[in-house]
Amino acid sequence: MDAWNEYKAIFHSLQDDILVTDPNGIIVKASEGTGTVYGVKAKDLMGRSVYELEKEGLFTPLATPMVVRSNKRVTFVQTGQDGQKLLVTGVPVHDETGKLIRIVSYSHDVTELMEIKAGMEEMSAEIERVRTELNWLKSQHTEDGIVGRSDEMRKLVATAKQICGVDVSVLLLGESGVGKSEMARFIHNNSERRDGSFIEVNCGAIPDALFEAELFGYEDGSFTGARKGGRMGLAEMAEGGTLFLDEIGELSLSNQVKVLKLIQDKCFYRVGGRKEIHSDFRLISATNRDLESAVTEKLFREDLYFRLNVVPIIIPPLRERKEDIVPLIHTFLSKFCEEYKRKRVMDKQVLHELSQLDWKGNVRELMNLIERVVVTSNSSTIHLDDLPDTYRIQQDSYSKMNNTSESLQSSLEKLEKQRLEEAKRKFRTTTKIAEALGISQPSVVRKLKKYRIN
């Protein structure tokens, strides 16, 4: 076997795509791998112009003109006839005088790598979108534990901020579970007393006979069972901070007198003690009872009521601010996933279902449910089947979609139109509608026009 045949055998034994052209783009050599890559026979490429092959759609762009222009090695991505992606390198070959006489190009199929790269870029973009959305949600709807998208909650937070800087008494009103304790902590954390203690006293949980000892403390031997050395009371512990009297409407009339004197004088005696103790605290109280009616019925002292009710803040129930349900769900979901080391996301259908409920137990009930489904669900996505039966709406919009005579698209459009009409009645601007529905403002304008909603 002569030298040329040996060289030829070696050249064609390579599995890679190797193509040699002259400076005019005429193919002078092509490996068997080249024919395999482009779906043709290598011998059929000999003598052909790469420019003609490009016009026929065999591959694009070309290595030859790039190397001719730059007179140096080039690397680029080429697209084949079937859409495959090739990483091509073109190399110039010079004679002894330095004249360009040949262009050698070789390639590797990187279609799969390009698809992986595109998938990774798409995933990164989605992660960034979710991160941006979460950051936006946090900045828009969370204020030191107060989560709220609704106008009502934003107004309440604004009012609370106004009174944080002054030691005025605040009375938090609202149904059980609406978040009165969180609002009290918000006021404390944003006040000048933030470095002091936040002492919470549940007036409804302390037996009437023990209330005075718990609030004011007691001295050694003041009563049977008293701890040796005595004990500091909750009012004394609140020195320099905030005393939060929760469920104050549950106090007996006799204990109401003691609280009234404490508020007026900021002084008290421990049970069994004779030394007057002074405590400088900021007072916040809360109740789910109608104290005005209780005053009328002689169940609550009028003088104490006026002492407490300097600045009243009424927190509406969750059923009256349904825009807050989804942000609250995401907040609790994140909290309990971190606490229980679980990875859970909420199916959109579940979000819709839960946002339609009245939530008689308010935020506390919603929080308990989310904790329950995070712990009991078996998959990473929480579905309708993971909800307790009492939390599934039997005649909701999704159930109505089971009408087999109606297409899915038609059912979805009916639901979309219904939600838009509800939002349009509640909000004046398309920006507010967009915030409530979680879509962009241009989408709202387009959809209102589509469904002819004026």
C-alpha positions as CSV (number, residue, x, y, z in Angstrom):
1,M,0.0,0.0,0.0
2,D,1.5,3.3,-1.1
3,A,1.7,6.4,1.1
4,W,-1.3,8.1,-0.5
5,N,-3.6,5.1,0.0
6,E,-2.5,4.8,3.6
7,Y,-3.2,8.4,4.2
8,K,-6.6,8.0,2.5
9,A,-7.5,5.0,4.7
10,I,-6.6,6.9,7.9
11,F,-8.6,9.9,6.7
12,H,-11.7,7.9,6.1
13,S,-11.4,5.9,9.3
14,L,-12.1,8.9,11.4
15,Q,-15.7,9.1,12.6
16,D,-15.7,12.9,12.7
17,D,-16.9,15.2,10.0
18,I,-13.8,16.5,8.2
19,L,-14.2,18.6,5.1
20,V,-11.5,20.2,3.0
21,T,-12.2,23.0,0.4
22,D,-10.1,25.4,-1.7
23,P,-10.4,29.1,-1.1
24,N,-13.3,29.3,-3.6
25,G,-15.4,26.8,-1.6
26,I,-14.9,23.8,-3.8
27,I,-14.8,20.6,-1.8
28,V,-11.6,18.6,-2.5
29,K,-11.8,16.1,0.3
30,A,-14.6,14.8,2.6
31,S,-14.5,12.1,5.2
32,E,-17.0,9.3,5.4
33,G,-18.1,10.9,8.7
34,T,-19.1,14.1,6.8
35,G,-21.5,12.2,4.6
36,T,-23.0,10.5,7.7
37,V,-23.5,13.8,9.5
38,Y,-25.2,15.5,6.6
39,G,-27.2,12.5,5.4
40,V,-25.4,12.2,2.0
41,K,-22.5,10.1,0.6
42,A,-19.1,11.6,1.0
43,K,-18.2,10.9,-2.7
44,D,-21.2,12.9,-3.8
45,L,-19.8,16.0,-2.1
46,M,-16.5,15.9,-4.0
47,G,-16.2,18.8,-6.5
48,R,-19.3,20.5,-5.1
49,S,-19.4,24.2,-4.0
50,V,-20.2,24.7,-0.4
51,Y,-22.1,27.9,-1.5
52,E,-24.5,25.8,-3.6
53,L,-24.9,23.3,-0.8
54,E,-25.9,26.1,1.5
55,K,-28.5,27.3,-0.9
56,E,-29.9,23.7,-1.0
57,G,-30.2,23.8,2.8
58,L,-27.6,21.2,3.6
59,F,-25.9,23.4,6.2
60,T,-25.4,27.0,7.2
61,P,-23.4,29.1,7.8
62,L,-20.2,28.2,6.1
63,A,-16.6,27.9,7.4
64,T,-14.9,28.7,4.1
65,P,-15.8,32.4,3.8
66,M,-15.2,33.0,7.5
67,V,-11.6,31.6,7.3
68,V,-10.9,33.4,4.0
69,R,-11.9,36.7,5.5
70,S,-10.0,36.3,8.8
71,N,-7.2,34.0,7.6
72,K,-7.3,32.3,11.0
73,R,-9.1,29.6,13.0
74,V,-12.8,30.2,13.5
75,T,-15.4,28.3,15.6
76,F,-19.1,28.6,15.4
77,V,-22.4,26.7,15.6
78,Q,-23.8,25.4,12.3
79,T,-27.4,24.2,11.6
80,G,-27.8,21.0,9.4
81,Q,-30.6,20.0,7.1
82,D,-32.5,18.2,9.8
83,G,-32.1,21.0,12.3
84,Q,-29.1,19.4,14.1
85,K,-26.6,21.7,15.7
86,L,-22.9,21.3,14.9
87,L,-20.0,22.9,16.6
88,V,-17.7,23.6,13.6
89,T,-14.1,24.7,13.6
90,G,-12.5,26.0,10.4
91,V,-8.7,26.0,10.1
92,P,-6.6,27.7,7.3
93,V,-3.8,25.8,5.5
94,H,-1.0,27.7,3.9
95,D,1.7,26.7,1.4
96,E,5.4,27.5,1.9
97,T,5.0,31.0,0.7
98,G,2.1,31.7,3.2
99,K,-0.6,31.6,0.6
100,L,-4.0,30.2,1.7
101,I,-4.5,27.0,-0.3
102,R,-7.0,25.0,1.8
103,I,-9.7,25.3,4.5
104,V,-10.1,22.3,6.7
105,S,-13.3,22.2,8.8
106,Y,-14.4,19.6,11.4
107,S,-17.5,19.4,13.5
108,H,-19.1,17.7,16.5
109,D,-22.9,17.2,16.9
110,V,-23.9,19.3,19.9
111,T,-27.7,19.2,19.3
112,E,-28.4,17.5,22.7
113,L,-26.0,19.9,24.4
114,M,-27.8,22.9,22.8
115,E,-31.2,21.5,23.9
116,I,-29.8,21.1,27.5
117,K,-28.4,24.6,27.4
118,A,-31.7,26.0,26.2
119,G,-33.6,24.1,28.9
120,M,-31.2,25.3,31.5
121,E,-31.6,28.9,30.3
122,E,-35.4,28.5,30.4
123,M,-35.2,27.0,33.9
124,S,-33.0,29.9,35.0
125,A,-35.3,32.4,33.6
126,E,-38.3,30.8,35.3
127,I,-36.4,30.6,38.6
128,E,-35.5,34.3,38.3
129,R,-39.1,35.1,37.4
130,V,-40.4,33.3,40.5
131,R,-37.7,34.9,42.7
132,T,-38.6,38.4,41.4
133,E,-42.3,37.6,41.9
134,L,-41.7,36.4,45.5
135,N,-39.6,39.5,46.3
136,W,-42.3,41.7,44.9
137,L,-45.0,39.9,46.9
138,K,-42.9,40.3,50.1
139,S,-42.4,44.0,49.4
140,Q,-46.0,44.6,48.5
141,H,-47.9,42.5,50.9
142,T,-45.8,41.9,54.0
143,E,-45.1,44.3,56.8
144,D,-43.3,42.7,59.7
145,G,-45.7,39.7,59.8
146,I,-48.8,41.6,58.5
147,V,-49.7,40.0,55.1
148,G,-52.3,41.8,53.1
149,R,-53.0,42.8,49.5
150,S,-56.5,44.3,50.2
151,D,-57.1,48.0,50.5
152,E,-58.5,47.4,54.0
153,M,-55.3,45.9,55.3
154,R,-53.1,48.5,53.6
155,K,-55.2,51.2,55.3
156,L,-54.9,49.4,58.7
157,V,-51.1,49.1,58.4
158,A,-50.9,52.8,57.4
159,T,-52.9,53.7,60.5
160,A,-50.8,51.5,62.8
161,K,-47.6,53.1,61.5
162,Q,-49.0,56.5,62.4
163,I,-49.6,55.6,66.0
164,C,-46.4,53.5,66.5
165,G,-44.4,56.6,67.5
166,V,-46.7,57.6,70.4
167,D,-47.6,55.8,73.6
168,V,-51.3,56.0,73.0
169,S,-53.6,53.1,74.1
170,V,-54.8,51.0,71.2
171,L,-57.9,48.7,71.2
172,L,-57.8,46.0,68.5
173,L,-61.2,44.8,67.5
174,G,-62.2,41.9,65.3
175,E,-63.4,38.3,65.2
176,S,-61.3,35.5,66.7
177,G,-58.4,34.6,64.5
178,V,-58.2,37.7,62.3
179,G,-54.7,38.6,63.5
180,K,-55.0,40.9,66.4
181,S,-51.9,39.5,68.1
182,E,-49.9,40.0,64.9
183,M,-51.1,43.6,64.7
184,A,-50.1,44.2,68.3
185,R,-46.6,42.9,67.7
186,F,-46.4,45.0,64.5
187,I,-47.2,48.2,66.6
188,H,-44.6,47.2,69.2
189,N,-41.9,46.3,66.7
190,N,-42.3,49.6,65.0
191,S,-42.4,51.7,68.2
192,E,-39.6,53.2,70.2
193,R,-40.2,50.4,72.7
194,R,-39.2,47.7,70.2
195,D,-36.1,46.9,72.3
196,G,-38.3,46.3,75.4
197,S,-40.4,43.2,76.2
198,F,-43.6,42.4,74.5
199,I,-45.7,40.7,77.2
200,E,-48.9,39.1,76.0
201,V,-51.6,38.3,78.6
202,N,-54.6,36.2,77.5
203,C,-57.2,37.4,79.9
204,G,-59.6,34.7,78.9
205,A,-57.2,31.9,79.7
206,I,-56.3,32.8,83.2
207,P,-58.7,31.7,86.0
208,D,-60.4,34.6,87.6
209,A,-59.0,33.8,91.0
210,L,-55.4,33.7,89.7
211,F,-55.5,36.8,87.5
212,E,-54.3,39.3,90.1
213,A,-51.3,37.1,91.0
214,E,-50.4,36.5,87.3
215,L,-50.7,40.2,86.4
216,F,-49.1,41.8,89.5
217,G,-47.0,38.9,90.9
218,Y,-46.8,37.8,94.5
219,E,-44.5,37.8,97.6
220,D,-43.1,34.8,99.3
221,G,-45.7,33.0,101.5
222,S,-48.6,35.2,100.3
223,F,-50.8,32.2,99.7
224,T,-50.7,28.4,99.9
225,G,-48.7,27.1,97.0
226,A,-46.9,30.3,96.4
227,R,-43.4,29.9,95.0
228,K,-40.5,30.5,97.5
229,G,-39.0,33.9,97.0
230,G,-42.2,35.2,95.3
231,R,-42.7,35.9,91.6
232,M,-42.6,38.9,89.3
233,G,-45.9,39.7,87.6
234,L,-46.5,40.3,83.9
235,A,-47.1,44.0,84.4
236,E,-43.7,44.3,86.0
237,M,-42.1,42.3,83.2
238,A,-43.5,44.8,80.7
239,E,-41.4,47.6,82.0
240,G,-40.0,49.7,79.1
241,G,-42.0,47.6,76.6
242,T,-45.5,46.7,75.7
243,L,-48.3,45.1,77.7
244,F,-50.8,43.4,75.4
245,L,-54.0,42.4,77.1
246,D,-55.7,40.0,74.7
247,E,-59.4,38.9,75.1
248,I,-59.8,41.7,77.6
249,G,-63.6,41.5,77.2
250,E,-63.5,38.2,79.2
251,L,-62.4,39.9,82.4
252,S,-64.7,39.8,85.4
253,L,-65.9,43.1,86.8
254,S,-63.7,42.8,89.9
255,N,-60.6,42.3,87.7
256,Q,-61.6,45.1,85.4
257,V,-61.3,47.5,88.4
258,K,-57.7,46.3,89.0
259,V,-56.8,46.7,85.3
260,L,-58.3,50.2,85.3
261,K,-56.2,51.3,88.3
262,L,-53.1,49.8,86.7
263,I,-53.7,51.8,83.5
264,Q,-54.4,55.0,85.4
265,D,-51.5,54.9,87.8
266,K,-49.0,52.5,86.2
267,C,-48.5,51.4,89.9
268,F,-49.5,48.3,91.7
269,Y,-48.7,46.0,94.7
270,R,-47.8,42.4,94.4
271,V,-50.2,40.0,96.1
272,G,-49.1,39.9,99.8
273,G,-46.7,42.8,99.3
274,R,-46.7,46.3,100.7
275,K,-44.1,47.9,98.4
276,E,-45.6,50.0,95.5
277,I,-44.1,49.0,92.2
278,H,-44.1,51.3,89.2
279,S,-44.0,50.0,85.6
280,D,-43.7,52.1,82.5
281,F,-45.3,50.2,79.6
282,R,-47.3,50.9,76.5
283,L,-50.8,49.3,76.6
284,I,-52.5,47.5,73.7
285,S,-55.6,45.5,74.3
286,A,-57.8,43.3,72.1
287,T,-61.2,41.6,72.1
288,N,-63.6,39.9,69.7
289,R,-66.6,41.0,71.8
290,D,-68.8,44.1,71.3
291,L,-67.6,46.2,74.2
292,E,-70.2,48.9,73.6
293,S,-73.0,46.4,74.0
294,A,-71.2,44.9,77.1
295,V,-71.1,48.4,78.6
296,T,-74.8,48.9,78.0
297,E,-75.5,45.5,79.6
298,K,-73.4,46.4,82.6
299,L,-71.0,43.6,81.8
300,F,-68.0,45.9,81.1
301,R,-67.0,49.0,83.0
302,E,-67.6,52.2,81.0
303,D,-64.6,54.0,82.5
304,L,-62.3,51.1,81.5
305,Y,-63.8,51.0,78.0
306,F,-62.9,54.7,77.4
307,R,-59.4,54.2,78.8
308,L,-58.8,51.3,76.3
309,N,-60.6,52.8,73.3
310,V,-58.4,55.8,72.7
311,V,-57.4,54.5,69.2
312,P,-59.6,51.7,68.0
313,I,-58.4,49.5,65.0
314,I,-61.0,47.2,63.6
315,I,-59.5,44.2,61.7
316,P,-62.0,42.8,59.1
317,P,-62.7,39.1,58.9
318,L,-61.0,37.2,56.1
319,R,-64.2,36.7,54.1
320,E,-64.3,40.5,53.6
321,R,-60.8,40.7,52.3
322,K,-60.5,37.7,50.0
323,E,-57.6,39.2,48.1
324,D,-55.5,38.4,51.1
325,I,-56.2,34.7,51.1
326,V,-53.7,33.7,48.3
327,P,-50.8,35.8,49.8
328,L,-51.5,34.3,53.2
329,I,-51.5,30.8,51.7
330,H,-48.1,31.4,50.1
331,T,-46.7,32.8,53.4
332,F,-47.9,29.9,55.5
333,L,-46.8,27.4,52.9
334,S,-43.3,28.8,52.9
335,K,-43.3,28.9,56.7
336,F,-44.4,25.3,57.3
337,C,-42.3,23.8,54.4
338,E,-39.2,25.3,56.1
339,E,-40.4,24.2,59.6
340,Y,-41.1,20.6,58.6
341,K,-38.3,20.3,55.9
342,R,-40.9,19.6,53.1
343,K,-41.0,20.8,49.5
344,R,-44.6,21.6,48.6
345,V,-46.4,23.8,46.0
346,M,-50.1,24.5,45.8
347,D,-52.1,23.4,42.7
348,K,-53.9,26.4,41.1
349,Q,-57.2,24.6,41.5
350,V,-56.6,24.3,45.2
351,L,-55.8,28.0,45.4
352,H,-59.0,28.8,43.6
353,E,-61.0,26.5,45.9
354,L,-59.6,28.0,49.1
355,S,-60.0,31.6,47.9
356,Q,-63.8,31.0,47.6
357,L,-64.3,29.9,51.3
358,D,-65.6,32.2,54.0
359,W,-63.1,31.1,56.7
360,K,-65.2,31.4,59.8
361,G,-62.0,30.9,61.8
362,N,-60.3,33.5,59.8
363,V,-56.5,33.6,59.4
364,R,-55.9,31.2,62.3
365,E,-58.1,28.5,60.5
366,L,-56.3,29.1,57.2
367,M,-52.9,28.7,58.9
368,N,-53.9,25.5,60.6
369,L,-55.2,24.0,57.3
370,I,-52.0,24.8,55.5
371,E,-49.9,23.3,58.2
372,R,-52.1,20.2,58.1
373,V,-51.8,19.7,54.3
374,V,-48.1,20.3,54.3
375,V,-47.6,17.5,56.8
376,T,-50.2,15.0,55.4
377,S,-49.8,15.4,51.6
378,N,-47.8,12.6,49.9
379,S,-46.6,14.5,46.8
380,S,-44.7,17.7,46.2
381,T,-47.9,19.3,44.7
382,I,-50.9,19.7,47.0
383,H,-54.0,18.7,45.1
384,L,-57.8,18.9,45.9
385,D,-57.7,15.3,47.2
386,D,-55.3,16.4,49.9
387,L,-57.8,18.8,51.4
388,P,-60.2,17.6,54.1
389,D,-63.8,17.1,52.8
390,T,-65.1,20.1,54.7
391,Y,-62.8,22.4,52.6
392,R,-64.0,21.2,49.2
393,I,-66.7,23.3,47.5
394,Q,-69.3,20.9,46.1
395,Q,-70.9,23.3,43.6
396,D,-67.9,25.4,42.6
397,S,-66.8,26.6,39.2
398,Y,-64.6,23.6,38.6
399,S,-67.4,21.1,39.4
400,K,-69.6,22.8,36.9
401,M,-66.9,22.2,34.2
402,N,-67.8,18.5,34.3
403,N,-70.6,19.3,31.8
404,T,-69.5,17.1,29.0
405,S,-71.6,18.9,26.4
406,E,-69.4,22.0,26.8
407,S,-65.7,22.2,25.7
408,L,-63.0,22.8,28.3
409,Q,-62.1,26.1,26.5
410,S,-65.7,27.3,26.8
411,S,-65.8,26.4,30.5
412,L,-62.6,28.2,31.2
413,E,-63.7,31.3,29.3
414,K,-66.9,31.4,31.3
415,L,-65.0,31.2,34.6
416,E,-62.5,33.9,33.4
417,K,-65.3,36.2,32.4
418,Q,-67.1,35.7,35.7
419,R,-63.9,36.5,37.7
420,L,-63.3,39.6,35.6
421,E,-66.8,40.8,36.1
422,E,-66.5,40.3,39.9
423,A,-63.2,42.2,40.0
424,K,-64.6,45.0,37.7
425,R,-67.5,45.6,40.1
426,K,-65.1,45.8,43.1
427,F,-62.2,47.8,41.7
428,R,-62.2,51.0,39.8
429,T,-59.0,50.7,37.8
430,T,-57.5,48.1,35.6
431,T,-54.3,48.2,37.7
432,K,-56.2,47.2,40.9
433,I,-58.0,44.4,38.9
434,A,-54.6,43.2,37.7
435,E,-53.2,43.0,41.2
436,A,-56.3,41.2,42.5
437,L,-56.2,38.6,39.7
438,G,-52.5,38.2,39.6
439,I,-52.1,39.1,35.9
440,S,-50.6,42.1,34.1
441,Q,-52.5,45.3,33.5
442,P,-52.4,45.0,29.6
443,S,-53.8,41.5,30.0
444,V,-56.7,42.9,32.0
445,V,-57.4,45.5,29.3
446,R,-57.3,42.9,26.5
447,K,-59.6,40.5,28.4
448,L,-62.2,43.2,29.3
449,K,-62.3,44.1,25.6
450,K,-62.5,40.4,24.6
451,Y,-65.6,39.8,26.9
452,R,-67.1,43.2,26.3
453,I,-67.1,44.1,30.0
454,N,-67.7,47.8,30.4
